[in-house]
Amino acid sequence: MQFDIDSGIFIGFLIATIILGLASSRGIRNIREYAVGNRDFSTATIAATLVATWIGGEDFFSHLAESYNNGLYFIWAGAIGYLVSFLLVGYLFAPRMGEFLGKLSIAEAMDSLYGKHVRIITAIAGFIGTSGIIAVQLNVAGLLFEYSLGLDKIYGIIVAGIIITLYSSLGGIKSVTFTDLIQLMTFCTNNTNFRICGFKCR
């Protein structure tokens, strides 16, 4: 691995994520605070963490490639799909979620409606689905480590897994929300620098 300014920025970002994620995890006293915090997140914080959460490995791995290969056909299809899904959630599903406020998980909400057996099935199905999503995200993280630092992909997957597990397991939603804000600011900074560079190059 050759160390240069880009590698330094990449490593610095990872270290900052760990430190700030762990620092924001202080004060967790029970499972409710771990899962939902103190419910004192501002609207701006919630909006920022939602945007950062929607920007995942899939956007960097498949969406960029498909946008390059198919152009506006893929971009418009994705944009319209996101718009329709947001409208459905906002106008159809979200107003009906009031009865589940205070529940810590979908499995707990299903338990209140259908009983213990459905709760167990929901928890298992959610675990399997989420495990698949995390596996894809870690695979993309491994590729980023390989491209950025020259590490073998498997080591990148292990390092990314350790970092994510470390701050999220200790700090819960507080750490995840705070690190999402850091990631969103990083994305915005990179996009701004890219546009400035693009204008200068022209």
DRENPA-3360 file (N, C-alpha, C; in nm, 2 decimals, always signed):
BEGIN
1 = MQFDIDSG = +0.08/-0.12/+0.00/+0.00/+0.00/+0.00/+0.09/+0.12/+0.00 ~ +0.06/+0.21/-0.09/+0.14/+0.34/-0.10/+0.06/+0.45/-0.03 ~ +0.12/+0.51/+0.07/+0.05/+0.62/+0.15/+0.07/+0.75/+0.08 ~ -0.04/+0.81/+0.05/-0.04/+0.95/-0.01/-0.15/+1.03/+0.05 ~ -0.18/+1.15/+0.00/-0.27/+1.24/+0.06/-0.41/+1.18/+0.06 ~ -0.45/+1.11/-0.05/-0.58/+1.05/-0.06/-0.60/+0.94/+0.05 ~ -0.50/+0.86/+0.06/-0.50/+0.75/+0.16/-0.51/+0.81/+0.30 ~ -0.44/+0.92/+0.33/-0.45/+0.99/+0.46/-0.59/+1.04/+0.49;
9 = IFIGFLIA = -0.65/+1.10/+0.38/-0.79/+1.15/+0.40/-0.89/+1.04/+0.43 ~ -0.87/+0.93/+0.36/-0.96/+0.81/+0.37/-0.94/+0.75/+0.51 ~ -0.82/+0.73/+0.56/-0.79/+0.68/+0.69/-0.84/+0.77/+0.80 ~ -0.82/+0.90/+0.78/-0.86/+1.00/+0.87/-1.01/+1.00/+0.89 ~ -1.08/+0.99/+0.78/-1.23/+0.98/+0.78/-1.28/+0.86/+0.87 ~ -1.21/+0.74/+0.85/-1.25/+0.62/+0.92/-1.22/+0.64/+1.07 ~ -1.10/+0.70/+1.10/-1.07/+0.72/+1.25/-1.17/+0.82/+1.31 ~ -1.20/+0.93/+1.24/-1.29/+1.03/+1.29/-1.43/+0.97/+1.31;
17 = TIILGLAS = -1.47/+0.88/+1.22/-1.60/+0.81/+1.24/-1.60/+0.73/+1.36 ~ -1.50/+0.65/+1.39/-1.49/+0.57/+1.51/-1.49/+0.66/+1.64 ~ -1.41/+0.76/+1.64/-1.39/+0.84/+1.76/-1.52/+0.91/+1.79 ~ -1.58/+0.98/+1.69/-1.70/+1.06/+1.71/-1.82/+0.97/+1.73 ~ -1.82/+0.85/+1.67/-1.93/+0.76/+1.69/-1.93/+0.71/+1.84 ~ -1.81/+0.68/+1.89/-1.80/+0.63/+2.03/-1.83/+0.74/+2.13 ~ -1.78/+0.86/+2.09/-1.80/+0.98/+2.18/-1.95/+1.01/+2.20 ~ -2.03/+0.99/+2.09/-2.17/+1.02/+2.10/-2.25/+0.91/+2.16;
25 = SRGIRNIR = -2.19/+0.80/+2.20/-2.26/+0.68/+2.25/-2.27/+0.69/+2.41 ~ -2.21/+0.79/+2.47/-2.22/+0.80/+2.61/-2.36/+0.83/+2.66 ~ -2.39/+0.78/+2.78/-2.52/+0.81/+2.84/-2.63/+0.71/+2.80 ~ -2.59/+0.60/+2.73/-2.69/+0.49/+2.71/-2.71/+0.41/+2.83 ~ -2.84/+0.41/+2.88/-2.86/+0.34/+3.01/-2.95/+0.22/+3.00 ~ -3.03/+0.21/+2.89/-3.12/+0.10/+2.87/-3.15/+0.07/+2.72 ~ -3.22/-0.04/+2.70/-3.24/-0.08/+2.56/-3.33/+0.03/+2.48 ~ -3.42/+0.10/+2.55/-3.50/+0.20/+2.48/-3.41/+0.31/+2.43;
33 = EYAVGNRD = -3.32/+0.36/+2.52/-3.23/+0.47/+2.48/-3.14/+0.42/+2.36 ~ -3.10/+0.29/+2.37/-3.02/+0.24/+2.26/-3.09/+0.24/+2.13 ~ -3.22/+0.20/+2.13/-3.30/+0.18/+2.01/-3.35/+0.31/+1.95 ~ -3.40/+0.40/+2.04/-3.47/+0.52/+1.99/-3.41/+0.65/+2.05 ~ -3.31/+0.64/+2.13/-3.25/+0.76/+2.19/-3.35/+0.82/+2.29 ~ -3.33/+0.95/+2.31/-3.42/+1.02/+2.40/-3.53/+1.10/+2.33 ~ -3.54/+1.07/+2.20/-3.64/+1.13/+2.11/-3.62/+1.29/+2.11 ~ -3.50/+1.33/+2.12/-3.47/+1.47/+2.12/-3.39/+1.51/+1.99;
41 = FSTATIAA = -3.41/+1.43/+1.88/-3.34/+1.47/+1.76/-3.42/+1.58/+1.69 ~ -3.35/+1.68/+1.64/-3.42/+1.78/+1.56/-3.46/+1.73/+1.43 ~ -3.55/+1.81/+1.37/-3.60/+1.77/+1.23/-3.49/+1.77/+1.13 ~ -3.40/+1.87/+1.14/-3.28/+1.87/+1.05/-3.20/+1.75/+1.07 ~ -3.17/+1.71/+1.19/-3.09/+1.59/+1.22/-3.16/+1.46/+1.16 ~ -3.29/+1.45/+1.18/-3.36/+1.33/+1.12/-3.36/+1.33/+0.97 ~ -3.38/+1.45/+0.91/-3.37/+1.46/+0.76/-3.24/+1.42/+0.71 ~ -3.13/+1.48/+0.78/-2.99/+1.45/+0.73/-2.96/+1.30/+0.74;
49 = TLVATWIG = -3.00/+1.24/+0.85/-2.96/+1.10/+0.87/-3.04/+1.01/+0.77 ~ -3.17/+1.05/+0.74/-3.24/+0.98/+0.64/-3.17/+0.99/+0.50 ~ -3.13/+1.11/+0.46/-3.06/+1.12/+0.33/-2.93/+1.04/+0.33 ~ -2.85/+1.05/+0.44/-2.73/+0.97/+0.44/-2.75/+0.82/+0.44 ~ -2.86/+0.78/+0.50/-2.90/+0.64/+0.50/-2.94/+0.59/+0.36 ~ -3.01/+0.67/+0.29/-3.05/+0.64/+0.15/-2.93/+0.63/+0.06 ~ -2.83/+0.71/+0.09/-2.71/+0.70/+0.00/-2.62/+0.59/+0.05 ~ -2.63/+0.47/-0.01/-2.55/+0.36/+0.03/-2.46/+0.30/-0.07;
57 = GEDFFSHL = -2.41/+0.18/-0.04/-2.31/+0.12/-0.14/-2.37/+0.10/-0.27 ~ -2.50/+0.07/-0.28/-2.57/+0.04/-0.40/-2.56/+0.17/-0.50 ~ -2.56/+0.29/-0.44/-2.56/+0.41/-0.52/-2.42/+0.42/-0.59 ~ -2.31/+0.38/-0.51/-2.18/+0.39/-0.57/-2.14/+0.28/-0.66 ~ -2.21/+0.16/-0.64/-2.17/+0.04/-0.71/-2.25/+0.02/-0.83 ~ -2.38/+0.01/-0.82/-2.47/-0.03/-0.93/-2.53/+0.09/-1.00 ~ -2.57/+0.19/-0.92/-2.65/+0.31/-0.98/-2.56/+0.39/-1.07 ~ -2.43/+0.41/-1.03/-2.34/+0.48/-1.11/-2.31/+0.41/-1.24;
65 = AESYNNGL = -2.29/+0.28/-1.23/-2.27/+0.20/-1.35/-2.39/+0.20/-1.45 ~ -2.51/+0.18/-1.39/-2.63/+0.18/-1.47/-2.66/+0.31/-1.53 ~ -2.63/+0.42/-1.45/-2.65/+0.55/-1.51/-2.56/+0.58/-1.63 ~ -2.44/+0.53/-1.61/-2.34/+0.55/-1.72/-2.38/+0.47/-1.84 ~ -2.43/+0.34/-1.82/-2.46/+0.26/-1.93/-2.59/+0.29/-2.00 ~ -2.69/+0.33/-1.92/-2.83/+0.36/-1.98/-2.87/+0.50/-1.98 ~ -2.79/+0.59/-1.92/-2.82/+0.73/-1.92/-2.95/+0.77/-1.85 ~ -3.02/+0.87/-1.92/-3.14/+0.92/-1.86/-3.25/+0.82/-1.84;
73 = YFIWAGAI = -3.25/+0.71/-1.92/-3.36/+0.61/-1.90/-3.35/+0.56/-1.75 ~ -3.23/+0.53/-1.71/-3.22/+0.47/-1.57/-3.24/+0.58/-1.47 ~ -3.19/+0.70/-1.49/-3.20/+0.81/-1.40/-3.34/+0.85/-1.37 ~ -3.42/+0.87/-1.48/-3.56/+0.91/-1.47/-3.64/+0.80/-1.40 ~ -3.61/+0.67/-1.44/-3.69/+0.56/-1.38/-3.66/+0.56/-1.23 ~ -3.54/+0.57/-1.19/-3.51/+0.58/-1.04/-3.57/+0.70/-0.97 ~ -3.56/+0.81/-1.04/-3.62/+0.93/-0.97/-3.77/+0.92/-0.96 ~ -3.84/+0.87/-1.06/-3.98/+0.86/-1.05/-4.02/+0.75/-0.95;
81 = GYLVSFLL = -3.94/+0.64/-0.94/-3.97/+0.54/-0.84/-3.95/+0.59/-0.70 ~ -3.84/+0.67/-0.68/-3.83/+0.72/-0.54/-3.94/+0.82/-0.51 ~ -3.98/+0.90/-0.60/-4.09/+1.00/-0.58/-4.22/+0.93/-0.54 ~ -4.25/+0.83/-0.62/-4.38/+0.75/-0.59/-4.37/+0.68/-0.45 ~ -4.25/+0.62/-0.42/-4.24/+0.55/-0.30/-4.25/+0.65/-0.18 ~ -4.19/+0.77/-0.19/-4.19/+0.87/-0.08/-4.34/+0.92/-0.06 ~ -4.41/+0.94/-0.17/-4.55/+0.98/-0.16/-4.63/+0.88/-0.10 ~ -4.61/+0.75/-0.14/-4.69/+0.64/-0.08/-4.67/+0.63/+0.07;
89 = VGYLFAPR = -4.54/+0.64/+0.11/-4.51/+0.64/+0.25/-4.56/+0.76/+0.33 ~ -4.55/+0.87/+0.27/-4.59/+1.00/+0.34/-4.74/+1.01/+0.36 ~ -4.81/+0.97/+0.25/-4.96/+0.99/+0.25/-5.04/+0.87/+0.29 ~ -4.98/+0.75/+0.27/-5.06/+0.63/+0.29/-5.02/+0.55/+0.41 ~ -4.89/+0.53/+0.43/-4.84/+0.45/+0.54/-4.82/+0.53/+0.67 ~ -4.74/+0.64/+0.66/-4.70/+0.71/+0.78/-4.82/+0.75/+0.87 ~ -4.93/+0.81/+0.81/-5.05/+0.85/+0.90/-5.11/+0.73/+0.98 ~ -5.08/+0.61/+0.93/-5.14/+0.49/+1.00/-5.04/+0.43/+1.10;
97 = MGEFLGKL = -4.93/+0.49/+1.12/-4.83/+0.43/+1.21/-4.84/+0.48/+1.36 ~ -4.94/+0.57/+1.38/-4.95/+0.63/+1.52/-4.97/+0.53/+1.63 ~ -5.04/+0.42/+1.60/-5.07/+0.32/+1.70/-4.94/+0.24/+1.74 ~ -4.84/+0.25/+1.66/-4.71/+0.18/+1.69/-4.61/+0.26/+1.75 ~ -4.64/+0.39/+1.78/-4.54/+0.47/+1.85/-4.51/+0.41/+1.99 ~ -4.38/+0.41/+2.02/-4.34/+0.35/+2.15/-4.29/+0.21/+2.13 ~ -4.31/+0.15/+2.01/-4.26/+0.01/+1.99/-4.12/+0.02/+1.94 ~ -4.03/-0.07/+1.99/-3.89/-0.06/+1.96/-3.85/-0.13/+1.82;
105 = SIAEAMDS = -3.94/-0.21/+1.77/-3.91/-0.28/+1.65/-4.04/-0.32/+1.57 ~ -4.02/-0.36/+1.45/-4.14/-0.41/+1.37/-4.19/-0.54/+1.43 ~ -4.10/-0.62/+1.48/-4.14/-0.74/+1.54/-4.23/-0.72/+1.67 ~ -4.19/-0.62/+1.74/-4.28/-0.58/+1.86/-4.41/-0.53/+1.82 ~ -4.42/-0.45/+1.71/-4.55/-0.40/+1.66/-4.63/-0.52/+1.61 ~ -4.57/-0.62/+1.54/-4.64/-0.73/+1.49/-4.70/-0.82/+1.61 ~ -4.62/-0.82/+1.72/-4.66/-0.89/+1.84/-4.79/-0.84/+1.89 ~ -4.80/-0.70/+1.89/-4.92/-0.64/+1.95/-5.04/-0.67/+1.86;
113 = LYGKHVRI = -5.02/-0.70/+1.74/-5.13/-0.72/+1.64/-5.17/-0.87/+1.63 ~ -5.06/-0.95/+1.62/-5.09/-1.09/+1.58/-5.03/-1.20/+1.68 ~ -4.96/-1.15/+1.78/-4.91/-1.25/+1.88/-4.77/-1.29/+1.87 ~ -4.72/-1.37/+1.96/-4.58/-1.41/+1.98/-4.52/-1.48/+1.85 ~ -4.60/-1.57/+1.79/-4.54/-1.65/+1.68/-4.51/-1.56/+1.56 ~ -4.60/-1.47/+1.53/-4.58/-1.38/+1.42/-4.46/-1.29/+1.46 ~ -4.44/-1.25/+1.58/-4.33/-1.17/+1.62/-4.20/-1.24/+1.59 ~ -4.19/-1.37/+1.63/-4.07/-1.45/+1.60/-4.04/-1.46/+1.45;
121 = ITAIAGFI = -4.15/-1.49/+1.37/-4.13/-1.50/+1.23/-4.08/-1.37/+1.17 ~ -4.14/-1.25/+1.22/-4.10/-1.12/+1.17/-3.95/-1.09/+1.20 ~ -3.91/-1.13/+1.32/-3.77/-1.10/+1.37/-3.68/-1.18/+1.28 ~ -3.71/-1.31/+1.26/-3.62/-1.39/+1.18/-3.61/-1.35/+1.03 ~ -3.73/-1.31/+0.98/-3.73/-1.26/+0.84/-3.65/-1.13/+0.83 ~ -3.67/-1.04/+0.93/-3.60/-0.92/+0.93/-3.45/-0.94/+0.94 ~ -3.41/-1.03/+1.02/-3.27/-1.06/+1.04/-3.20/-1.11/+0.91 ~ -3.27/-1.20/+0.84/-3.22/-1.26/+0.71/-3.21/-1.15/+0.61;
129 = GTSGIIAV = -3.31/-1.07/+0.59/-3.31/-0.96/+0.49/-3.20/-0.86/+0.52 ~ -3.19/-0.81/+0.65/-3.09/-0.72/+0.69/-2.95/-0.77/+0.67 ~ -2.93/-0.90/+0.70/-2.80/-0.96/+0.69/-2.76/-0.95/+0.54 ~ -2.85/-0.98/+0.45/-2.82/-0.97/+0.31/-2.78/-0.83/+0.26 ~ -2.85/-0.73/+0.31/-2.82/-0.59/+0.28/-2.68/-0.55/+0.34 ~ -2.66/-0.59/+0.46/-2.53/-0.56/+0.52/-2.41/-0.63/+0.45 ~ -2.44/-0.75/+0.40/-2.33/-0.83/+0.33/-2.30/-0.75/+0.20 ~ -2.40/-0.70/+0.13/-2.37/-0.62/+0.00/-2.30/-0.50/+0.04;
137 = QLNVAGLL = -2.34/-0.43/+0.14/-2.27/-0.30/+0.18/-2.12/-0.33/+0.22 ~ -2.10/-0.43/+0.29/-1.96/-0.46/+0.33/-1.88/-0.51/+0.21 ~ -1.94/-0.57/+0.11/-1.87/-0.61/-0.01/-1.82/-0.48/-0.08 ~ -1.91/-0.39/-0.09/-1.88/-0.26/-0.16/-1.77/-0.19/-0.08 ~ -1.78/-0.19/+0.06/-1.68/-0.13/+0.14/-1.54/-0.20/+0.11 ~ -1.54/-0.33/+0.10/-1.42/-0.40/+0.07/-1.36/-0.35/-0.06 ~ -1.44/-0.33/-0.16/-1.39/-0.28/-0.29/-1.34/-0.14/-0.28 ~ -1.40/-0.06/-0.20/-1.35/+0.08/-0.18/-1.21/+0.08/-0.11;
145 = FEYSLGLD = -1.20/-0.01/-0.01/-1.07/-0.03/+0.05/-0.96/-0.07/-0.05 ~ -1.00/-0.16/-0.13/-0.91/-0.22/-0.23/-0.87/-0.11/-0.33 ~ -0.96/-0.03/-0.38/-0.93/+0.08/-0.47/-0.86/+0.19/-0.41 ~ -0.89/+0.23/-0.28/-0.84/+0.34/-0.22/-0.70/+0.32/-0.15 ~ -0.69/+0.20/-0.08/-0.57/+0.18/-0.01/-0.49/+0.06/-0.06 ~ -0.54/-0.01/-0.16/-0.46/-0.12/-0.21/-0.47/-0.25/-0.13 ~ -0.56/-0.25/-0.03/-0.57/-0.37/+0.05/-0.65/-0.48/-0.02 ~ -0.63/-0.60/+0.02/-0.71/-0.71/-0.04/-0.86/-0.69/+0.01;
153 = KIYGIIVA = -0.95/-0.72/-0.07/-1.09/-0.69/-0.05/-1.14/-0.76/+0.08 ~ -1.09/-0.87/+0.12/-1.14/-0.94/+0.24/-1.10/-0.86/+0.36 ~ -0.98/-0.80/+0.36/-0.94/-0.72/+0.47/-1.02/-0.59/+0.48 ~ -1.06/-0.54/+0.37/-1.14/-0.42/+0.37/-1.28/-0.45/+0.43 ~ -1.33/-0.57/+0.40/-1.46/-0.61/+0.45/-1.45/-0.63/+0.60 ~ -1.34/-0.69/+0.65/-1.32/-0.71/+0.79/-1.31/-0.58/+0.87 ~ -1.23/-0.49/+0.81/-1.21/-0.36/+0.88/-1.34/-0.28/+0.88 ~ -1.41/-0.27/+0.77/-1.54/-0.20/+0.77/-1.64/-0.26/+0.87;
161 = GIIITLYS = -1.64/-0.39/+0.87/-1.73/-0.46/+0.96/-1.70/-0.43/+1.11 ~ -1.57/-0.43/+1.14/-1.53/-0.39/+1.28/-1.57/-0.25/+1.31 ~ -1.54/-0.16/+1.22/-1.57/-0.02/+1.25/-1.72/+0.00/+1.27 ~ -1.80/-0.05/+1.18/-1.95/-0.03/+1.19/-2.00/-0.10/+1.32 ~ -1.96/-0.22/+1.34/-2.01/-0.29/+1.46/-1.97/-0.22/+1.59 ~ -1.85/-0.17/+1.59/-1.79/-0.11/+1.71/-1.88/+0.01/+1.76 ~ -1.91/+0.11/+1.67/-1.98/+0.22/+1.72/-2.13/+0.20/+1.72 ~ -2.18/+0.11/+1.64/-2.33/+0.09/+1.64/-2.37/+0.00/+1.75;
169 = SLGGIKSV = -2.29/-0.10/+1.79/-2.32/-0.18/+1.90/-2.31/-0.12/+2.04 ~ -2.22/-0.02/+2.05/-2.20/+0.05/+2.18/-2.29/+0.17/+2.19 ~ -2.32/+0.24/+2.08/-2.39/+0.37/+2.09/-2.53/+0.37/+2.04 ~ -2.57/+0.26/+1.97/-2.71/+0.25/+1.92/-2.75/+0.36/+1.82 ~ -2.87/+0.41/+1.83/-2.92/+0.51/+1.74/-2.85/+0.64/+1.75 ~ -2.80/+0.68/+1.86/-2.73/+0.81/+1.88/-2.60/+0.80/+1.79 ~ -2.52/+0.70/+1.80/-2.40/+0.69/+1.73/-2.43/+0.68/+1.58 ~ -2.53/+0.60/+1.54/-2.56/+0.58/+1.40/-2.60/+0.72/+1.34;
177 = TFTDLIQL = -2.69/+0.79/+1.41/-2.74/+0.92/+1.36/-2.62/+1.02/+1.35 ~ -2.53/+1.02/+1.45/-2.42/+1.12/+1.44/-2.32/+1.09/+1.33 ~ -2.29/+0.96/+1.31/-2.20/+0.92/+1.21/-2.27/+0.94/+1.07 ~ -2.40/+0.93/+1.06/-2.47/+0.96/+0.94/-2.45/+1.10/+0.90 ~ -2.46/+1.19/+1.00/-2.44/+1.34/+0.98/-2.30/+1.36/+0.92 ~ -2.20/+1.29/+0.98/-2.06/+1.31/+0.93/-2.05/+1.26/+0.79 ~ -2.11/+1.15/+0.76/-2.11/+1.09/+0.62/-2.17/+1.19/+0.52 ~ -2.29/+1.25/+0.56/-2.36/+1.34/+0.47/-2.27/+1.46/+0.44;
185 = MTFCTNNT = -2.21/+1.52/+0.55/-2.12/+1.63/+0.53/-2.01/+1.60/+0.44 ~ -1.95/+1.47/+0.45/-1.84/+1.43/+0.36/-1.89/+1.42/+0.22 ~ -2.01/+1.36/+0.20/-2.06/+1.35/+0.06/-2.08/+1.49/+0.00 ~ -2.14/+1.58/+0.08/-2.16/+1.72/+0.03/-2.03/+1.79/-0.01 ~ -1.93/+1.77/+0.08/-1.80/+1.83/+0.06/-1.73/+1.77/-0.07 ~ -1.74/+1.64/-0.09/-1.68/+1.58/-0.21/-1.75/+1.62/-0.33 ~ -1.89/+1.63/-0.33/-1.96/+1.68/-0.45/-1.93/+1.82/-0.48 ~ -1.91/+1.91/-0.37/-1.88/+2.05/-0.40/-1.74/+2.06/-0.46;
193 = NFRICGFK = -1.65/+1.99/-0.41/-1.51/+1.99/-0.46/-1.51/+1.94/-0.61 ~ -1.59/+1.84/-0.63/-1.60/+1.78/-0.77/-1.65/+1.89/-0.87 ~ -1.76/+1.96/-0.82/-1.82/+2.06/-0.91/-1.72/+2.18/-0.94 ~ -1.65/+2.22/-0.83/-1.55/+2.33/-0.84/-1.44/+2.29/-0.94 ~ -1.39/+2.16/-0.92/-1.29/+2.11/-1.01/-1.34/+2.11/-1.15 ~ -1.46/+2.06/-1.17/-1.52/+2.06/-1.30/-1.53/+2.19/-1.37 ~ -1.57/+2.29/-1.29/-1.58/+2.43/-1.35/-1.44/+2.48/-1.38 ~ -1.34/+2.45/-1.30/-1.20/+2.50/-1.32/-1.14/+2.43/-1.45;
201 = CR = -1.17/+2.30/-1.46/-1.12/+2.23/-1.57/-1.17/+2.28/-1.71 ~ -1.30/+2.33/-1.70/-1.35/+2.38/-1.83/-1.29/+2.52/-1.86;
% end
